[in-house]
C-alpha cells in the first residue's frame, strides 16, 4: 500500500505532538479563505428530505451564472478528491467521450496497454498521478504545458497551481486543448483556486472546448471547506457519465442550498478582503527575511534552506504551516484571519534563531 498523500490541515495531530488545545492553534496550513461568509438560512426541508432535483437545479443555475458556463454538475467534494477517482474509468470509455482511437483495452480494474500515457504538470496535487497509476496508466510529471504533445491521452493542469501559484493564460490552455483534441485526448483543468483570478478561467469557453473537463472548488474561496463541495464543467454527455458514476443524492441538500445562495454574494468584496489578508501575510513573511517563491491570493509559498527548522519552531508556537516532502526547502502559508493573528505569526517568525 502506498503512503498517504500529505495535505494541509491536521491540527489535532500537531497539537498531540507539540501540545496545546487544537482550538488555540493558528492553522495556516491550508489555502482556504479564513474569513467565511455569514451563512444564510437553510430551509428545514433541505435537512429533512433527500436532495430533490429542484435543489440540484437551483445550485446548477447559480453556478452557471457565477462561472459563466452552461453545462455544470455539483460534486460531493472538490475534483481532486472525488471525481478524480472516476477519471480513469471515464477515459476507458474511449469513443463515448470523444476519444476515438482504440489504444485502450479495458479490463475490470486496469488499462491493459502501457502506452496510454497521462501528463500531469507538476509539482501539484498528488491525487491525479496516483489515481491514473493505480488504474494502469503510465503517468509523466511534466514541467510545462509546452511538453504535452500527441503522445498523451489525457493532460492535467492545475491553474492557478498548488503549491507554487504558477498560472497559464486561458489562450495557452485553449491551444493545449486543441492539441489534445487533435490527438483524441482530453484536457483536465483544475481551477480550485480560480475564483481569485477569473480571467484565467476557461469556464466561459467550455461549450466550444469539447474535450475539456474543468474542476472548481466551492469551499476555498467562500471559506466553507467543510461543505466538501465542488463543481465540474464539461460537455453534457461527460457530466452525465460522471453523474451516473456518483449515483443519486451525491451532494447534500444543505450544501446545494448554501451554494445557490452564496454564489450571489458580493464576490468583489471577498476578493478585496483576500487581497488585504494576502498583502499582510506577505509583509510578515518579508519582514522575517523569508523569500517568497510564489502563491495565490489564498496562500504564499516561501523557499528557505531552514524550512524544516522554521516549521518546527512555528509548531512550538502552535502555528501550523504546510511542509513538503518533495521540496524540503518549501513552506506554504495560508492567510491569517485578522491583524492580531498576523502579528502573532510575525512575532513567532521574528523569534526564530537564525
Protein Blocks (a to p, Z undefined) as FASTA:
>chain_A
ZZddddeehilmmmmmngpjfklpccfkbccdfbdcddddddfklmmpccdfklmmmmmm
mmmmmnopabdcddfbdfklmmmmmmmmmmmnmmmnopabfkbccdfkbcfblklccddd
ddddfklmmmmmmnopacdddfbfklpcfkbfbdcddddddfklpacdfklmmmmmmmmm
mnopacdddfklmmmmmmlpcklmmmmmmkbccdddfklmnopaknopadddddfklmmm
mmmmnoghkbcfklmmmmmmmmmmcfklmmmmmmmmmmmmmmmmmmnopacfbdcfkbcc
dddfklmmmmmmmmmnopacdddfklmkbccddddfbfklmmmmmmmmmmpcZZ
